[in-house]
Amino acid sequence: MRKYISDHWIKSFMIMIGIGLFGVSAGVLQSCDDDDEVQNKPTLYIITEDIEALSTYGGTIPIEFLCNLDWQVSTDAAWITLDAKAGSQSATINAKVTKNDEGVDRMGVIKIVAGELEKRLNIHQKYRDTSTPQLSITTKSPIKLDFEGGRNSISFVCNVGWEASTDVEWISFTSETAGLEDGTLNFVVEKNGDDVIREGKITITAQGITKSVDIVQQTEAMGGVNLLDTPEEDYSFERITTNKYWPALGEWGGSDSQGIGKFGASATAVRVAANSPIPHTGSSYLFVRMRENETANSLDWLWRKVKGLTPGKSYTFSFWFKTPSAAEMLQPGNIRLGAVINETDIPTLSNPLAPEVTFGFVAASDGVLSSSDEHKKVSYTFTMPADKTDVYIVWRRNGNQQPFLDDMSLVMN
């Protein structure tokens, strides 16, 4: 009897365990089926939250979303630009928002569609966001003026109340000196009758932020303002350092652009050099090789483009040059200098805006030092056509020459 009970209990226990295992297995199988169903379920979820108060100045907003389908993105706002409009699976796209100049707050919607799913992101941009004061002057400092002075202006960006002032009596304002908007501050500089350069400052203040622009006015004896005296142009080549080319703006070329080099280069047609007695001022100058029968490292012509000139106005382009001595190098012929409008006229210096000027090696004579002993100045005056603003300054070889150029200048007459 005890043996039967014992065997019966063991059999019953084994059956119960079997039933339990079957139930667990069924549950596991059911769970796997549920996981497959979840994984295959169409999904679209925007992680980035609605933008409630975007700055007046806009910016780029990264929009992140989860998706397991192909998707398309669009916007109803012309002031929102999307860097991607279609794709597949989860992604992050960028929405670029422009500055709000419309005078009122504005709302835009970005819509993402994936299959039958659709999600929206709202962007609310303020017209004038004053939570963080901003002030930025976009006009470069200093502003250089000739002795006659005249009208000028300063552009700036500001999102709070501002006030403008000057520290000198010879600068006066012709527009409002206080306001709430971005804009332009107009002013007039009186004629400089003194014999010294004078300097003034215009300052704009906005809720604790102060920005200023220096005004520098030349004397009558100095003539006009050198338009090439800017950080970008570097008329004297002093700021051209290792691995920087001349001019910094890159608006130049020659008969063999491969032969045009950089600071410290050797065996190149054009390069900026230093640490020798050849500079006119400072320590750097432009080395130009225009030799006959040396096509690998010499130029037949060199040009540089000058932009933004005033149609109908007269300009004078000038520079100082020096040459090797006659003992170092025979230098027959000369170099022709002129200005042309069309690039096709550069190789032959055709159709110059004014009669060309020639320069090159100068031998010593009574009362005149050789060009290897002292620097000589070359000037070329031309008038811009009525409908043109850009010009090419051209050097054209007419012999065997190797000038060292320095202190370039472009002045409106």
FIBA-695290 format. One record per residue (C-alpha): residue number from 0; z, y, x; residue in three letters. Coordinates in nm, 2 decimals. Layout:
// FIBA-695290
{atom NUM; {Z; Y; X}; "Ala"},
...
//
This chain:
// FIBA-695290
{atom 0; {0.00; 0.00; 0.00}; "Met"},
{atom 1; {0.09; 0.24; 0.28}; "Arg"},
{atom 2; {-0.23; 0.15; 0.45}; "Lys"},
{atom 3; {-0.44; 0.23; 0.14}; "Tyr"},
{atom 4; {-0.26; 0.56; 0.09}; "Ile"},
{atom 5; {-0.32; 0.64; 0.45}; "Ser"},
{atom 6; {-0.69; 0.55; 0.44}; "Asp"},
{atom 7; {-0.74; 0.73; 0.11}; "His"},
{atom 8; {-0.58; 1.04; 0.25}; "Trp"},
{atom 9; {-0.79; 1.04; 0.56}; "Ile"},
{atom 10; {-1.11; 0.99; 0.36}; "Lys"},
{atom 11; {-1.02; 1.27; 0.12}; "Ser"},
{atom 12; {-0.94; 1.50; 0.41}; "Phe"},
{atom 13; {-1.27; 1.43; 0.58}; "Met"},
{atom 14; {-1.46; 1.51; 0.25}; "Ile"},
{atom 15; {-1.27; 1.84; 0.22}; "Met"},
{atom 16; {-1.36; 1.93; 0.57}; "Ile"},
{atom 17; {-1.72; 1.84; 0.51}; "Gly"},
{atom 18; {-1.73; 2.06; 0.19}; "Ile"},
{atom 19; {-1.57; 2.34; 0.38}; "Gly"},
{atom 20; {-1.83; 2.32; 0.67}; "Leu"},
{atom 21; {-2.11; 2.31; 0.41}; "Phe"},
{atom 22; {-1.98; 2.62; 0.25}; "Gly"},
{atom 23; {-1.95; 2.81; 0.58}; "Val"},
{atom 24; {-2.30; 2.70; 0.68}; "Ser"},
{atom 25; {-2.43; 2.82; 0.35}; "Ala"},
{atom 26; {-2.25; 3.15; 0.39}; "Gly"},
{atom 27; {-2.40; 3.19; 0.74}; "Val"},
{atom 28; {-2.75; 3.11; 0.62}; "Leu"},
{atom 29; {-2.70; 3.36; 0.33}; "Gln"},
{atom 30; {-2.58; 3.62; 0.58}; "Ser"},
{atom 31; {-2.89; 3.57; 0.80}; "Cys"},
{atom 32; {-3.11; 3.62; 0.50}; "Asp"},
{atom 33; {-2.92; 3.94; 0.41}; "Asp"},
{atom 34; {-2.97; 4.07; 0.77}; "Asp"},
{atom 35; {-3.34; 4.01; 0.76}; "Asp"},
{atom 36; {-3.36; 4.19; 0.43}; "Glu"},
{atom 37; {-3.17; 4.49; 0.58}; "Val"},
{atom 38; {-3.39; 4.49; 0.89}; "Gln"},
{atom 39; {-3.71; 4.49; 0.69}; "Asn"},
{atom 40; {-3.59; 4.75; 0.44}; "Lys"},
{atom 41; {-3.79; 5.08; 0.47}; "Pro"},
{atom 42; {-3.57; 5.34; 0.65}; "Thr"},
{atom 43; {-3.59; 5.71; 0.69}; "Leu"},
{atom 44; {-3.28; 5.92; 0.78}; "Tyr"},
{atom 45; {-3.27; 6.27; 0.94}; "Ile"},
{atom 46; {-2.99; 6.30; 1.19}; "Ile"},
{atom 47; {-3.03; 6.68; 1.24}; "Thr"},
{atom 48; {-2.85; 6.88; 0.98}; "Glu"},
{atom 49; {-2.98; 7.17; 0.79}; "Asp"},
{atom 50; {-3.00; 7.50; 0.99}; "Ile"},
{atom 51; {-2.79; 7.74; 0.79}; "Glu"},
{atom 52; {-2.82; 8.06; 1.00}; "Ala"},
{atom 53; {-3.08; 8.06; 1.27}; "Leu"},
{atom 54; {-3.09; 8.37; 1.49}; "Ser"},
{atom 55; {-3.34; 8.65; 1.42}; "Thr"},
{atom 56; {-3.51; 8.57; 1.75}; "Tyr"},
{atom 57; {-3.59; 8.21; 1.65}; "Gly"},
{atom 58; {-3.62; 7.94; 1.92}; "Gly"},
{atom 59; {-3.70; 7.57; 1.94}; "Thr"},
{atom 60; {-3.51; 7.32; 1.72}; "Ile"},
{atom 61; {-3.51; 6.95; 1.81}; "Pro"},
{atom 62; {-3.53; 6.74; 1.49}; "Ile"},
{atom 63; {-3.41; 6.38; 1.53}; "Glu"},
{atom 64; {-3.46; 6.11; 1.27}; "Phe"},
{atom 65; {-3.44; 5.73; 1.23}; "Leu"},
{atom 66; {-3.74; 5.55; 1.09}; "Cys"},
{atom 67; {-3.90; 5.20; 1.10}; "Asn"},
{atom 68; {-4.23; 5.31; 0.95}; "Leu"},
{atom 69; {-4.53; 5.53; 1.03}; "Asp"},
{atom 70; {-4.44; 5.89; 0.94}; "Trp"},
{atom 71; {-4.60; 6.24; 0.88}; "Gln"},
{atom 72; {-4.43; 6.57; 0.92}; "Val"},
{atom 73; {-4.52; 6.91; 0.76}; "Ser"},
{atom 74; {-4.37; 7.25; 0.69}; "Thr"},
{atom 75; {-4.43; 7.51; 0.42}; "Asp"},
{atom 76; {-4.36; 7.80; 0.66}; "Ala"},
{atom 77; {-4.63; 7.97; 0.87}; "Ala"},
{atom 78; {-4.35; 8.08; 1.11}; "Trp"},
{atom 79; {-4.26; 7.72; 1.20}; "Ile"},
{atom 80; {-4.48; 7.53; 1.45}; "Thr"},
{atom 81; {-4.43; 7.15; 1.50}; "Leu"},
{atom 82; {-4.52; 6.98; 1.83}; "Asp"},
{atom 83; {-4.60; 6.65; 1.65}; "Ala"},
{atom 84; {-4.72; 6.59; 1.29}; "Lys"},
{atom 85; {-4.75; 6.21; 1.28}; "Ala"},
{atom 86; {-4.61; 5.90; 1.46}; "Gly"},
{atom 87; {-4.43; 5.57; 1.42}; "Ser"},
{atom 88; {-4.06; 5.46; 1.44}; "Gln"},
{atom 89; {-3.76; 5.68; 1.52}; "Ser"},
{atom 90; {-3.83; 6.00; 1.71}; "Ala"},
{atom 91; {-3.73; 6.36; 1.80}; "Thr"},
{atom 92; {-3.98; 6.64; 1.73}; "Ile"},
{atom 93; {-3.95; 7.01; 1.82}; "Asn"},
{atom 94; {-3.99; 7.29; 1.57}; "Ala"},
{atom 95; {-4.06; 7.63; 1.72}; "Lys"},
{atom 96; {-3.95; 7.92; 1.51}; "Val"},
{atom 97; {-4.08; 8.27; 1.57}; "Thr"},
{atom 98; {-3.89; 8.59; 1.56}; "Lys"},
{atom 99; {-3.82; 8.72; 1.21}; "Asn"},
{atom 100; {-3.99; 9.06; 1.16}; "Asp"},
{atom 101; {-4.03; 9.03; 0.78}; "Glu"},
{atom 102; {-3.73; 9.26; 0.70}; "Gly"},
{atom 103; {-3.54; 8.99; 0.50}; "Val"},
{atom 104; {-3.38; 8.65; 0.56}; "Asp"},
{atom 105; {-3.63; 8.37; 0.51}; "Arg"},
{atom 106; {-3.62; 7.99; 0.43}; "Met"},
{atom 107; {-3.85; 7.72; 0.55}; "Gly"},
{atom 108; {-3.86; 7.35; 0.48}; "Val"},
{atom 109; {-3.97; 7.07; 0.71}; "Ile"},
{atom 110; {-4.07; 6.75; 0.52}; "Lys"},
{atom 111; {-4.09; 6.40; 0.67}; "Ile"},
{atom 112; {-4.27; 6.13; 0.47}; "Val"},
{atom 113; {-4.26; 5.76; 0.56}; "Ala"},
{atom 114; {-4.43; 5.53; 0.31}; "Gly"},
{atom 115; {-4.26; 5.61; -0.02}; "Glu"},
{atom 116; {-3.96; 5.77; 0.14}; "Leu"},
{atom 117; {-3.93; 6.15; 0.18}; "Glu"},
{atom 118; {-3.67; 6.36; 0.35}; "Lys"},
{atom 119; {-3.64; 6.74; 0.39}; "Arg"},
{atom 120; {-3.47; 6.97; 0.65}; "Leu"},
{atom 121; {-3.40; 7.33; 0.54}; "Asn"},
{atom 122; {-3.41; 7.61; 0.80}; "Ile"},
{atom 123; {-3.25; 7.95; 0.70}; "His"},
{atom 124; {-3.34; 8.23; 0.94}; "Gln"},
{atom 125; {-3.16; 8.56; 0.94}; "Lys"},
{atom 126; {-3.35; 8.89; 0.96}; "Tyr"},
{atom 127; {-3.08; 9.06; 1.16}; "Arg"},
{atom 128; {-2.83; 8.83; 1.33}; "Asp"},
{atom 129; {-2.55; 9.05; 1.46}; "Thr"},
{atom 130; {-2.30; 8.78; 1.54}; "Ser"},
{atom 131; {-2.40; 8.79; 1.91}; "Thr"},
{atom 132; {-2.51; 9.13; 2.03}; "Pro"},
{atom 133; {-2.84; 9.12; 2.23}; "Gln"},
{atom 134; {-3.01; 9.39; 2.44}; "Leu"},
{atom 135; {-3.31; 9.33; 2.67}; "Ser"},
{atom 136; {-3.54; 9.59; 2.83}; "Ile"},
{atom 137; {-3.89; 9.45; 2.86}; "Thr"},
{atom 138; {-4.03; 9.74; 3.07}; "Thr"},
{atom 139; {-4.01; 9.67; 3.44}; "Lys"},
{atom 140; {-3.79; 9.90; 3.66}; "Ser"},
{atom 141; {-3.85; 10.12; 3.83}; "Pro"},
{atom 142; {-4.11; 10.34; 3.66}; "Ile"},
{atom 143; {-4.29; 10.54; 3.93}; "Lys"},
{atom 144; {-4.46; 10.87; 3.84}; "Leu"},
{atom 145; {-4.66; 11.12; 4.04}; "Asp"},
{atom 146; {-4.54; 11.48; 4.08}; "Phe"},
{atom 147; {-4.70; 11.60; 3.76}; "Glu"},
{atom 148; {-4.48; 11.38; 3.55}; "Gly"},
{atom 149; {-4.59; 11.34; 3.18}; "Gly"},
{atom 150; {-4.52; 11.11; 2.89}; "Arg"},
{atom 151; {-4.40; 10.75; 2.92}; "Asn"},
{atom 152; {-4.21; 10.49; 2.73}; "Ser"},
{atom 153; {-3.96; 10.20; 2.76}; "Ile"},
{atom 154; {-3.98; 9.89; 2.53}; "Ser"},
{atom 155; {-3.66; 9.70; 2.45}; "Phe"},
{atom 156; {-3.53; 9.42; 2.22}; "Val"},
{atom 157; {-3.19; 9.47; 2.04}; "Cys"},
{atom 158; {-3.02; 9.33; 1.73}; "Asn"},
{atom 159; {-2.73; 9.58; 1.69}; "Val"},
{atom 160; {-2.68; 9.95; 1.70}; "Gly"},
{atom 161; {-2.80; 10.12; 2.03}; "Trp"},
{atom 162; {-2.79; 10.46; 2.20}; "Glu"},
{atom 163; {-3.01; 10.60; 2.48}; "Ala"},
{atom 164; {-2.92; 10.86; 2.74}; "Ser"},
{atom 165; {-3.04; 11.00; 3.08}; "Thr"},
{atom 166; {-2.85; 11.13; 3.37}; "Asp"},
{atom 167; {-3.10; 11.40; 3.47}; "Val"},
{atom 168; {-3.22; 11.72; 3.31}; "Glu"},
{atom 169; {-3.59; 11.67; 3.40}; "Trp"},
{atom 170; {-3.62; 11.37; 3.16}; "Ile"},
{atom 171; {-3.62; 11.44; 2.78}; "Ser"},
{atom 172; {-3.67; 11.21; 2.49}; "Phe"},
{atom 173; {-3.95; 11.25; 2.23}; "Thr"},
{atom 174; {-3.83; 10.97; 2.00}; "Ser"},
{atom 175; {-3.49; 10.88; 1.84}; "Glu"},
{atom 176; {-3.21; 10.82; 2.08}; "Thr"},
{atom 177; {-3.02; 10.58; 1.85}; "Ala"},
{atom 178; {-3.10; 10.31; 1.60}; "Gly"},
{atom 179; {-3.07; 9.95; 1.49}; "Leu"},
{atom 180; {-3.42; 9.81; 1.55}; "Glu"},
{atom 181; {-3.61; 9.68; 1.85}; "Asp"},
{atom 182; {-3.86; 9.93; 1.96}; "Gly"},
{atom 183; {-4.00; 10.18; 2.21}; "Thr"},
{atom 184; {-3.81; 10.47; 2.36}; "Leu"},
{atom 185; {-4.05; 10.76; 2.43}; "Asn"},
{atom 186; {-3.97; 11.02; 2.70}; "Phe"},
{atom 187; {-4.13; 11.31; 2.90}; "Val"},
{atom 188; {-4.08; 11.38; 3.27}; "Val"},
{atom 189; {-4.12; 11.74; 3.39}; "Glu"},
{atom 190; {-4.34; 11.83; 3.69}; "Lys"},
{atom 191; {-4.16; 11.79; 4.03}; "Asn"},
{atom 192; {-4.18; 12.12; 4.21}; "Gly"},
{atom 193; {-3.94; 12.01; 4.48}; "Asp"},
{atom 194; {-4.04; 11.88; 4.83}; "Asp"},
{atom 195; {-3.84; 11.56; 4.79}; "Val"},
{atom 196; {-3.87; 11.25; 4.57}; "Ile"},
{atom 197; {-3.63; 11.26; 4.28}; "Arg"},
{atom 198; {-3.48; 10.97; 4.09}; "Glu"},
{atom 199; {-3.33; 10.95; 3.75}; "Gly"},
{atom 200; {-3.20; 10.68; 3.51}; "Lys"},
{atom 201; {-3.25; 10.61; 3.14}; "Ile"},
{atom 202; {-2.97; 10.39; 3.00}; "Thr"},
{atom 203; {-2.95; 10.20; 2.67}; "Ile"},
{atom 204; {-2.61; 10.09; 2.54}; "Thr"},
{atom 205; {-2.54; 9.85; 2.25}; "Ala"},
{atom 206; {-2.19; 9.72; 2.17}; "Gln"},
{atom 207; {-2.07; 9.69; 2.52}; "Gly"},
{atom 208; {-2.40; 9.59; 2.67}; "Ile"},
{atom 209; {-2.57; 9.84; 2.91}; "Thr"},
{atom 210; {-2.92; 9.82; 3.05}; "Lys"},
{atom 211; {-3.11; 10.08; 3.24}; "Ser"},
{atom 212; {-3.44; 10.17; 3.39}; "Val"},
{atom 213; {-3.49; 10.38; 3.71}; "Asp"},
{atom 214; {-3.74; 10.66; 3.71}; "Ile"},
{atom 215; {-3.88; 10.76; 4.05}; "Val"},
{atom 216; {-4.10; 11.07; 4.08}; "Gln"},
{atom 217; {-4.31; 11.15; 4.39}; "Gln"},
{atom 218; {-4.38; 11.49; 4.54}; "Thr"},
{atom 219; {-4.71; 11.68; 4.53}; "Glu"},
{atom 220; {-4.76; 11.61; 4.90}; "Ala"},
{atom 221; {-4.74; 11.23; 4.84}; "Met"},
{atom 222; {-5.03; 11.23; 4.60}; "Gly"},
{atom 223; {-5.07; 10.98; 4.32}; "Gly"},
{atom 224; {-4.86; 10.66; 4.26}; "Val"},
{atom 225; {-4.97; 10.35; 4.43}; "Asn"},
{atom 226; {-5.05; 10.10; 4.15}; "Leu"},
{atom 227; {-5.03; 9.81; 4.40}; "Leu"},
{atom 228; {-4.67; 9.89; 4.49}; "Asp"},
{atom 229; {-4.52; 9.62; 4.27}; "Thr"},
{atom 230; {-4.34; 9.29; 4.34}; "Pro"},
{atom 231; {-4.64; 9.10; 4.21}; "Glu"},
{atom 232; {-4.90; 9.28; 4.42}; "Glu"},
{atom 233; {-4.69; 9.35; 4.74}; "Asp"},
{atom 234; {-4.93; 9.61; 4.89}; "Tyr"},
{atom 235; {-4.77; 9.58; 5.24}; "Ser"},
{atom 236; {-4.74; 9.20; 5.24}; "Phe"},
{atom 237; {-4.37; 9.22; 5.33}; "Glu"},
{atom 238; {-4.26; 8.99; 5.05}; "Arg"},
{atom 239; {-4.53; 8.72; 5.13}; "Ile"},
{atom 240; {-4.33; 8.44; 5.29}; "Thr"},
{atom 241; {-4.38; 8.08; 5.38}; "Thr"},
{atom 242; {-4.60; 7.89; 5.12}; "Asn"},
{atom 243; {-4.69; 8.20; 4.93}; "Lys"},
{atom 244; {-5.05; 8.32; 4.91}; "Tyr"},
{atom 245; {-5.20; 8.67; 4.90}; "Trp"},
{atom 246; {-5.20; 8.83; 4.66}; "Pro"},
{atom 247; {-4.92; 8.68; 4.46}; "Ala"},
{atom 248; {-5.12; 8.71; 4.14}; "Leu"},
{atom 249; {-5.39; 8.49; 4.27}; "Gly"},
{atom 250; {-5.67; 8.73; 4.17}; "Glu"},
{atom 251; {-5.88; 8.69; 4.48}; "Trp"},
{atom 252; {-6.15; 8.48; 4.64}; "Gly"},
{atom 253; {-6.42; 8.46; 4.90}; "Gly"},
{atom 254; {-6.74; 8.30; 5.01}; "Ser"},
{atom 255; {-6.54; 7.99; 5.11}; "Asp"},
{atom 256; {-6.22; 7.97; 4.92}; "Ser"},
{atom 257; {-6.11; 7.67; 5.12}; "Gln"},
{atom 258; {-6.08; 7.90; 5.42}; "Gly"},
{atom 259; {-5.84; 8.13; 5.26}; "Ile"},
{atom 260; {-5.49; 8.05; 5.39}; "Gly"},
{atom 261; {-5.13; 8.15; 5.35}; "Lys"},
{atom 262; {-4.84; 8.29; 5.55}; "Phe"},
{atom 263; {-4.82; 8.15; 5.89}; "Gly"},
{atom 264; {-5.14; 7.94; 5.86}; "Ala"},
{atom 265; {-5.38; 7.91; 6.15}; "Ser"},
{atom 266; {-5.76; 7.86; 6.18}; "Ala"},
{atom 267; {-5.81; 8.01; 5.83}; "Thr"},
{atom 268; {-6.03; 8.30; 5.72}; "Ala"},
{atom 269; {-5.76; 8.50; 5.55}; "Val"},
{atom 270; {-5.39; 8.48; 5.60}; "Arg"},
{atom 271; {-5.08; 8.69; 5.61}; "Val"},
{atom 272; {-4.94; 8.71; 5.96}; "Ala"},
{atom 273; {-4.62; 8.86; 6.11}; "Ala"},
{atom 274; {-4.42; 8.93; 6.42}; "Asn"},
{atom 275; {-4.68; 9.12; 6.62}; "Ser"},
{atom 276; {-4.77; 9.48; 6.69}; "Pro"},
{atom 277; {-5.06; 9.47; 6.45}; "Ile"},
{atom 278; {-4.89; 9.58; 6.12}; "Pro"},
{atom 279; {-4.93; 9.94; 6.02}; "His"},
{atom 280; {-4.58; 9.94; 5.87}; "Thr"},
{atom 281; {-4.32; 9.67; 5.84}; "Gly"},
{atom 282; {-4.37; 9.33; 6.00}; "Ser"},
{atom 283; {-4.66; 9.17; 5.80}; "Ser"},
{atom 284; {-5.03; 9.23; 5.76}; "Tyr"},
{atom 285; {-5.34; 9.06; 5.63}; "Leu"},
{atom 286; {-5.56; 8.88; 5.89}; "Phe"},
{atom 287; {-5.93; 8.86; 5.79}; "Val"},
{atom 288; {-6.17; 8.66; 5.99}; "Arg"},
{atom 289; {-6.54; 8.76; 5.93}; "Met"},
{atom 290; {-6.71; 8.61; 6.23}; "Arg"},
{atom 291; {-7.07; 8.50; 6.27}; "Glu"},
{atom 292; {-7.15; 8.13; 6.30}; "Asn"},
{atom 293; {-6.80; 8.02; 6.21}; "Glu"},
{atom 294; {-6.84; 7.90; 5.85}; "Thr"},
{atom 295; {-6.55; 7.65; 5.88}; "Ala"},
{atom 296; {-6.29; 7.92; 5.91}; "Asn"},
{atom 297; {-6.46; 8.25; 5.84}; "Ser"},
{atom 298; {-6.59; 8.45; 5.54}; "Leu"},
{atom 299; {-6.90; 8.63; 5.46}; "Asp"},
{atom 300; {-6.73; 8.82; 5.18}; "Trp"},
{atom 301; {-6.38; 8.86; 5.04}; "Leu"},
{atom 302; {-6.29; 9.01; 4.70}; "Trp"},
{atom 303; {-5.98; 9.09; 4.49}; "Arg"},
{atom 304; {-5.96; 9.17; 4.12}; "Lys"},
{atom 305; {-5.76; 9.46; 3.99}; "Val"},
{atom 306; {-5.69; 9.46; 3.62}; "Lys"},
{atom 307; {-5.57; 9.71; 3.35}; "Gly"},
{atom 308; {-5.74; 10.02; 3.48}; "Leu"},
{atom 309; {-5.82; 10.31; 3.24}; "Thr"},
{atom 310; {-6.18; 10.34; 3.13}; "Pro"},
{atom 311; {-6.35; 10.66; 3.25}; "Gly"},
{atom 312; {-6.09; 10.74; 3.51}; "Lys"},
{atom 313; {-6.14; 10.79; 3.88}; "Ser"},
{atom 314; {-5.95; 10.58; 4.13}; "Tyr"},
{atom 315; {-5.92; 10.57; 4.51}; "Thr"},
{atom 316; {-5.86; 10.23; 4.69}; "Phe"},
{atom 317; {-5.75; 10.26; 5.05}; "Ser"},
{atom 318; {-5.59; 10.06; 5.33}; "Phe"},
{atom 319; {-5.52; 10.08; 5.71}; "Trp"},
{atom 320; {-5.69; 9.85; 5.96}; "Phe"},
{atom 321; {-5.68; 9.76; 6.32}; "Lys"},
{atom 322; {-5.90; 9.53; 6.53}; "Thr"},
{atom 323; {-5.89; 9.32; 6.85}; "Pro"},
{atom 324; {-6.00; 9.50; 7.16}; "Ser"},
{atom 325; {-6.36; 9.48; 7.29}; "Ala"},
{atom 326; {-6.24; 9.27; 7.58}; "Ala"},
{atom 327; {-6.09; 9.02; 7.34}; "Glu"},
{atom 328; {-6.39; 8.99; 7.11}; "Met"},
{atom 329; {-6.73; 9.14; 7.07}; "Leu"},
{atom 330; {-6.75; 9.32; 6.73}; "Gln"},
{atom 331; {-7.10; 9.44; 6.66}; "Pro"},
{atom 332; {-7.20; 9.55; 6.31}; "Gly"},
{atom 333; {-6.95; 9.65; 6.04}; "Asn"},
{atom 334; {-6.79; 9.56; 5.71}; "Ile"},
{atom 335; {-6.91; 9.70; 5.38}; "Arg"},
{atom 336; {-6.65; 9.80; 5.12}; "Leu"},
{atom 337; {-6.72; 9.87; 4.75}; "Gly"},
{atom 338; {-6.62; 9.80; 4.39}; "Ala"},
{atom 339; {-6.82; 9.61; 4.13}; "Val"},
{atom 340; {-6.77; 9.51; 3.77}; "Ile"},
{atom 341; {-6.96; 9.18; 3.75}; "Asn"},
{atom 342; {-6.86; 8.88; 3.95}; "Glu"},
{atom 343; {-7.23; 8.79; 4.02}; "Thr"},
{atom 344; {-7.26; 9.12; 4.22}; "Asp"},
{atom 345; {-6.99; 9.02; 4.47}; "Ile"},
{atom 346; {-7.19; 8.81; 4.72}; "Pro"},
{atom 347; {-7.44; 9.09; 4.80}; "Thr"},
{atom 348; {-7.22; 9.38; 4.69}; "Leu"},
{atom 349; {-7.49; 9.49; 4.44}; "Ser"},
{atom 350; {-7.45; 9.77; 4.18}; "Asn"},
{atom 351; {-7.14; 9.93; 4.33}; "Pro"},
{atom 352; {-6.95; 10.18; 4.12}; "Leu"},
{atom 353; {-6.99; 10.43; 4.40}; "Ala"},
{atom 354; {-7.17; 10.44; 4.73}; "Pro"},
{atom 355; {-7.03; 10.18; 4.96}; "Glu"},
{atom 356; {-6.81; 10.26; 5.26}; "Val"},
{atom 357; {-6.84; 10.09; 5.60}; "Thr"},
{atom 358; {-6.58; 10.03; 5.86}; "Phe"},
{atom 359; {-6.51; 9.80; 6.16}; "Gly"},
{atom 360; {-6.44; 9.81; 6.53}; "Phe"},
{atom 361; {-6.43; 10.17; 6.67}; "Val"},
{atom 362; {-6.48; 10.22; 7.04}; "Ala"},
{atom 363; {-6.28; 10.49; 7.22}; "Ala"},
{atom 364; {-6.44; 10.82; 7.28}; "Ser"},
{atom 365; {-6.34; 11.18; 7.37}; "Asp"},
{atom 366; {-6.04; 11.26; 7.15}; "Gly"},
{atom 367; {-6.07; 10.94; 6.96}; "Val"},
{atom 368; {-5.86; 10.62; 7.02}; "Leu"},
{atom 369; {-6.02; 10.28; 6.97}; "Ser"},
{atom 370; {-5.94; 10.09; 6.65}; "Ser"},
{atom 371; {-5.76; 9.84; 6.88}; "Ser"},
{atom 372; {-5.53; 10.12; 7.00}; "Asp"},
{atom 373; {-5.44; 10.27; 6.66}; "Glu"},
{atom 374; {-5.48; 10.20; 6.29}; "His"},
{atom 375; {-5.76; 10.37; 6.10}; "Lys"},
{atom 376; {-5.75; 10.45; 5.73}; "Lys"},
{atom 377; {-6.04; 10.35; 5.50}; "Val"},
{atom 378; {-6.07; 10.50; 5.15}; "Ser"},
{atom 379; {-6.32; 10.43; 4.87}; "Tyr"},
{atom 380; {-6.33; 10.63; 4.54}; "Thr"},
{atom 381; {-6.49; 10.51; 4.23}; "Phe"},
{atom 382; {-6.50; 10.58; 3.85}; "Thr"},
{atom 383; {-6.44; 10.31; 3.59}; "Met"},
{atom 384; {-6.71; 10.27; 3.33}; "Pro"},
{atom 385; {-6.62; 10.39; 2.98}; "Ala"},
{atom 386; {-6.58; 10.04; 2.84}; "Asp"},
{atom 387; {-6.43; 9.85; 3.13}; "Lys"},
{atom 388; {-6.07; 9.79; 3.26}; "Thr"},
{atom 389; {-6.12; 9.54; 3.54}; "Asp"},
{atom 390; {-6.28; 9.57; 3.88}; "Val"},
{atom 391; {-6.36; 9.37; 4.19}; "Tyr"},
{atom 392; {-6.29; 9.53; 4.53}; "Ile"},
{atom 393; {-6.53; 9.36; 4.78}; "Val"},
{atom 394; {-6.54; 9.34; 5.15}; "Trp"},
{atom 395; {-6.89; 9.22; 5.28}; "Arg"},
{atom 396; {-6.95; 9.11; 5.64}; "Arg"},
{atom 397; {-7.24; 9.28; 5.82}; "Asn"},
{atom 398; {-7.18; 9.16; 6.17}; "Gly"},
{atom 399; {-6.90; 9.00; 6.37}; "Asn"},
{atom 400; {-6.57; 9.15; 6.27}; "Gln"},
{atom 401; {-6.20; 9.06; 6.25}; "Gln"},
{atom 402; {-5.99; 9.34; 6.09}; "Pro"},
{atom 403; {-5.62; 9.33; 6.04}; "Phe"},
{atom 404; {-5.54; 9.50; 5.70}; "Leu"},
{atom 405; {-5.22; 9.66; 5.59}; "Asp"},
{atom 406; {-5.07; 9.90; 5.33}; "Asp"},
{atom 407; {-5.32; 9.88; 5.05}; "Met"},
{atom 408; {-5.32; 10.15; 4.79}; "Ser"},
{atom 409; {-5.48; 10.22; 4.45}; "Leu"},
{atom 410; {-5.43; 10.56; 4.30}; "Val"},
{atom 411; {-5.56; 10.72; 3.99}; "Met"},
{atom 412; {-5.71; 11.06; 4.08}; "Asn"},
//
